[in-house]
Amino acid sequence: MPEKDFYNTLGVPKSASEEEIKSAYRKMALKYHPDRNPGSKEAEEKFKEATEAYEVLKDPQKRRTYDQYGAAGLSGGGFGGFDFGGFDLNEALRAFMRDFGGFGGGFEEFFGGGGRGERYNRGEDLRVRVSLTMEEIAAGVEKTLKVKRFQECDECGGSGLSPGSSRKTCPDCRGAGQIRTMTRTFLGTIQQVRTCPTCRGEGTVIGEACHRCGGEGRMTSTGTVKIKVPPGVSSGNYMTMEGQGNAARNRGQSGNLIVVFDEGEHELFTRQGDNIICMIPISFTLAALGGEITVPTLNGNHSLKIPAGTQSGKVFRLKGKGIPHLNSRGTGDEMVQVTVWIPTELSAEDKRLLDKLAKSPSFTPPRTDRSFLQKLKESLGI
């Protein structure tokens, strides 16, 4: 996933002041807000990206951390309720309302001079984590997830109404969906606008509530969702299942289910990018004389030739035996590092034979000159 450039997202230079950042964000948020772009996934993503950038750059401490280490330095991918790789729309909407939802002009301008405008009635996004083995990551896998979520009430069909009842104008906001208050200060009159708590911004309230869901139009239930995990994912990658999150109140748009992947540890392999590393011990005689060994891979065993005179720490590359590249062609490699195993218990005959070999010039290590040390470092990958 490419590194995020928050300054570029908001269209401001790195030297931008707090006011410039706030102004740039407000302009983008008003342009891409879901209420102004109903049903547009592109606008929704732009709104979330702008809010994510604003939440970092408006905070001096987070901004310093971002400037020094980039997005990865912000608490390992999560901060202040926001999470890289799955920014939540509901959090973004709350952030916008928190800083721009209450002062004359901004919110009023957004809703077109005080009319009700369109309400963004949407269910909450849900996030679940799925653990995968390295074999599953290499081959791709289909998973069935058990998810506890709000689903549409089957009694009232999501309306929240009992049979024969209907919705009526909210008595507190009179259908506006907003409550306005005027406060006089020495700076002048400030108008504050907040969502009506009675109708939750809908402008209408139910007559007689459904006895099963209590007027919510939704109920908690546990269901299953099938996902197809593509080959090559890694920890922190995620996929979004649209409409598989919580059902909204009163027949609104359902939220999304965000599935985040965790890669479990493997008993034999260590992953490095799309390459995998395997440590294999070999005997002293095999290292000296050469031969063949069988090494494990993610899709079965593989024969590997060991040349005579192989040094401990030598790395052999098995092409295409690693992890497939995510969303592209090609596969990583398997790196097999051999280590010479030294026996710890020797018989009297073993010791006699080794003592005889030790006197042979062939078993005398080379001089530790600079060229030898350099070759040794290269063979050990130092």
Disulfide bonds with the S-S distance in Angstrom:
none
